[in-house]
């Protein structure tokens, strides 16, 4: 993905531009959720992920590896449910 993006869009000048674009894609994902458009939900979620993969790559990181490491931390924590499908650690 990162190689394709660099060939298609050129090198990243400022990683914050990827964050800004990911936030725009998150807004589009929110619109798709509001519309209950399952096809668009999938596409917009994928756009967000593609941008996140590219963002972490700018710092020499691998998103899959970072997610696995963070999940190990999350699994070791105690959590409080907020009752809406989310929560916070205690």
Backbone torsions as a table, in degrees:
resi	resn	phi	psi	omega
1	UNK	NA	-45.9	-177.1
2	UNK	-65.1	-40.7	177.9
3	UNK	-62.9	-45.3	178.9
4	UNK	-59.2	-47.2	-177.8
5	UNK	-61.8	-41.4	-179.9
6	UNK	-66.4	-41.0	177.9
7	UNK	-65.6	-36.6	-176.6
8	UNK	-79.8	-43.2	-172.4
9	UNK	-110.9	-10.5	-177.8
10	UNK	91.2	172.8	-178.7
11	UNK	-66.5	151.6	178.8
12	UNK	-75.5	123.4	177.9
13	UNK	-84.3	-35.4	-179.1
14	UNK	-145.6	114.8	-178.8
15	UNK	-55.1	-26.0	179.1
16	UNK	-61.9	-27.0	176.7
17	UNK	-62.5	-35.6	177.6
18	UNK	-67.4	-39.8	177.0
19	UNK	-62.6	-45.5	179.8
20	UNK	-59.9	-43.1	179.2
21	UNK	-67.4	-38.5	178.4
22	UNK	-62.8	-37.3	178.6
23	UNK	-66.4	-37.5	175.5
24	UNK	-63.1	-43.5	178.5
25	UNK	-65.0	-34.3	175.6
26	UNK	-63.0	-40.1	176.4
27	UNK	-61.1	-42.6	178.4
28	UNK	-65.2	-36.2	175.7
29	UNK	-63.1	-42.3	177.3
30	UNK	-60.0	-41.0	177.6
31	UNK	-63.8	-40.7	178.8
32	UNK	-65.0	-39.1	177.5
33	UNK	-64.6	-45.2	178.0
34	UNK	-57.5	-36.9	-178.6
35	UNK	-84.2	-3.7	-176.6
36	UNK	54.4	36.1	-179.3
37	UNK	-94.1	93.7	-173.6
38	UNK	-59.7	-40.3	179.9
39	UNK	-61.5	-46.4	180.0
40	UNK	-69.7	-34.1	176.7
41	UNK	-57.7	-47.2	178.5
42	UNK	-61.2	-44.9	-178.8
43	UNK	-64.9	-45.1	-177.4
44	UNK	-70.1	-38.0	176.0
45	UNK	-61.8	-40.3	178.0
46	UNK	-63.8	-41.7	177.4
47	UNK	-57.7	-43.3	178.9
48	UNK	-60.9	-47.4	-178.3
49	UNK	-62.6	-42.0	179.0
50	UNK	-58.6	-44.8	179.3
51	UNK	-65.7	-37.7	178.4
52	UNK	-67.3	-40.2	175.6
53	UNK	-58.3	-44.9	-178.8
54	UNK	-67.6	-37.9	-179.8
55	UNK	-62.1	-51.6	-177.6
56	UNK	-67.1	-30.1	177.0
57	UNK	-60.4	-31.3	179.3
58	UNK	-62.3	-21.1	-178.3
59	UNK	-109.3	15.4	177.5
60	UNK	73.9	20.6	-178.7
61	UNK	-105.7	159.9	175.0
62	UNK	-116.2	121.1	-173.6
63	UNK	-59.5	-43.3	179.6
64	UNK	-58.8	-42.6	179.3
65	UNK	-65.0	-41.4	179.9
66	UNK	-65.5	-38.8	179.2
67	UNK	-66.1	-44.0	178.3
68	UNK	-60.0	-43.2	180.0
69	UNK	-64.7	-41.8	-179.7
70	UNK	-68.5	-36.6	177.6
71	UNK	-65.5	-34.1	176.4
72	UNK	-62.4	-41.1	176.8
73	UNK	-65.3	-47.5	-178.2
74	UNK	-59.8	-40.5	-179.1
75	UNK	-66.3	-24.3	-178.5
76	UNK	-87.5	-8.1	-177.4
77	UNK	-91.8	160.8	169.1
78	UNK	-93.5	141.0	-173.8
79	UNK	-124.4	150.6	173.7
80	UNK	-117.8	122.7	179.3
81	UNK	-77.8	139.6	176.3
82	UNK	-91.2	-4.4	178.0
83	UNK	84.9	2.1	-179.5
84	UNK	-120.1	15.9	-177.3
85	UNK	93.2	1.4	177.0
86	UNK	-123.3	178.8	177.5
87	UNK	-173.1	-174.1	177.0
88	UNK	-144.3	153.9	-179.3
89	UNK	-81.5	151.6	-178.8
90	UNK	-111.3	NA	NA
